[in-house]
Each structure stands twice: as structure tokens, then as C-alpha cells.
Amino acid sequence: MTAEPRVRPERDGDPVAEVVRAAFADEGDHVAALWAELAASDLLLGSLVAEVDGQVVGHVGLSHAWVDARRELVDVWVLSPLSVVPDRQGAGAGTRLVEAAVAAARDGGAPLLFLEGDPGYYRPRGFERADRHGFAPATTRTPAPGFQVVRFETHEEWMTGQLVYPDIWWRYDAAGLRDPRLAEIEELLR
Ligand SMILES: CC(C)(COP(=O)(O)OP(=O)(O)OC[C@H]1O[C@@H](n2cnc3c(N)ncnc32)[C@H](O)[C@@H]1OP(=O)(O)O)[C@@H](O)C(=O)NCCC(=O)NCCS
């Protein structure tokens, strides 16, 4: 019988890049390189892995961004990337990683945790549409339903505005979507 996925902080030697590459397939090298830079920078807020039977099967990254509120810049957290190796998907590892990432952001005092992703996956796991709370995505190329947030106890009403990604995200062209994927998603949402 396969054991339940268990989430723990990343340790030296964990095959995180391999897990990210496997999960993101054609985009794997690109996403793994983005995460490697974020993880090596002072933007790193967390890196968690999911283990099954002693084998690392999944990973989630947490890093720093801002919300450009009228009063001041607000320090916020971003959940990305979320990866589970293809032959271990559908067994709860992704769900456990999202739960642990939300808990880490709450414990770390984050007012807000953002992500861009499929609402079909993230909404049942505690995320809400961010535009409904006055947040604007970092780019107009993020379809509104995919721009999502968890608001924590330390969030105050004035902490609203546009999400601002650090430079690394732009160097990797990792904000939002581009055509033809953007046009395909917009078509699906019509
Ligand atoms: C998305 C991902 C992390 C989910 O991990 P996982 O371990 O398979 O997830 P879980 O086992 O906890 O949950 C599986 C459930 O989510 C559903 N699911 C998976 N991807 C989904 C998606 N994009 N939209 C909606 N539901 C999705 C599955 O159908 C399954 O549903 P079921 O429980 O009703 O059968 C994994 O599929 C993955 O690594 N994908 C490639 C990389 C990626 O797209 N990452 C997210 C980028 S935002």
C-alpha cells in the first residue's frame, strides 16, 4: 500500500529541480531555472517538498512580492511553482503541498498569498478570485479567474492594489500568459 504524502521543508540534496522539470514537461527547464533563481535570492520565503515512501514526489515554492497600495508597498507572498511528478499525480500530494504553503504563509505573518493558476484546482483549496477584493494582477495578460488570493488575519482593508512581481519574474517572462495560450484560455472563459 502507498503511504500518504508527507510535507516537510526542503533539505540539501532533495531533487527539487528534477521534480519541477518533470511536472512542467515542455516548460520544465524554464520553470526550474526561474525557481532556482528565486530560491537563491533574498526573495525566498519557503520551499517545501512532498514525500511518499521516502521519495520526493512534489514541491511548492513561496517567494516575496508586493501589493502597490495607495498608502505604501505591502509585503506579500506568492505561491509558485507547484509541482507533482506525473506518475504520482492524483494521490493528494498537490493538495497537501497547497495546505502546507497556506499554513506557512499564515505562520509567517503574511497578509496575503497570491498565485496564478487554474481556479478549478485552487478554489476548493482555499483561494478566492483576487479581483473580487480589489487586487489587480501584475499584468493584464493574467485571466481574471486565474488570479487568486488567500487573505489572512493580518490583512487590513487598505492593503489593496496591484500585485508587483520582482524583476526575476519579468526576466523569465513568467507573469501571466502569452498567445496562443492566452487566447485559448480566454476562448474557454467566454
Ligand atoms: C496541479 C498539480 C500540482 C496537482 O497535483 P496532484 O498531486 O495531482 O493533486 P491532488 O492529487 O492533490 O489533486 C488531484 C485532483 O485535482 C484535480 N486537478 C489536477 N489538476 C487540475 C487542474 N488544473 N484543474 C482542476 N483540477 C485539477 C485532479 O483531477 C484530481 O481531482 P480528483 O481528486 O477529483 O480526482 C499537478 O497536476 C502538477 O504538478 N501539474 C503540472 C504542473 C502544474 O500545472 N502546476 C500548477 C501550476 S499553477
The ligand as an ORCA input file, in Angstrom:
! r2SCAN-3c Opt
* xyz 0 1
  C      -1.533     20.629    -10.469
  C      -0.780     19.548     -9.689
  C       0.255     20.180     -8.786
  C      -1.806     18.766     -8.838
  O      -1.095     17.839     -8.023
  P      -1.753     16.436     -7.594
  O      -0.878     15.814     -6.584
  O      -2.080     15.654     -8.812
  O      -3.110     16.966     -6.935
  P      -4.037     16.174     -5.919
  O      -3.793     14.704     -6.009
  O      -3.953     16.790     -4.594
  O      -5.458     16.526     -6.507
  C      -5.857     15.859     -7.665
  C      -7.199     16.387     -8.079
  O      -7.029     17.664     -8.680
  C      -7.537     17.625     -9.981
  N      -6.736     18.503    -10.813
  C      -5.446     18.367    -11.181
  N      -5.082     19.416    -11.952
  C      -6.178     20.198    -12.062
  C      -6.449     21.398    -12.735
  N      -5.548     22.023    -13.477
  N      -7.705     21.928    -12.620
  C      -8.650     21.317    -11.886
  N      -8.452     20.169    -11.218
  C      -7.230     19.614    -11.337
  C      -7.450     16.183    -10.412
  O      -8.376     15.911    -11.425
  C      -7.818     15.483     -9.111
  O      -9.209     15.510     -8.911
  P      -9.945     14.337     -8.086
  O      -9.327     14.328     -6.725
  O     -11.372     14.768     -8.100
  O      -9.648     13.111     -8.865
  C      -0.098     18.520    -10.646
  O      -1.087     18.039    -11.524
  C       1.050     19.111    -11.447
  O       2.200     19.119    -10.998
  N       0.748     19.582    -12.678
  C       1.771     20.114    -13.570
  C       2.334     21.409    -13.095
  C       1.261     22.447    -12.855
  O       0.384     22.671    -13.705
  N       1.324     23.096    -11.675
  C       0.364     24.092    -11.271
  C       0.677     25.365    -11.938
  S      -0.414     26.647    -11.402
*
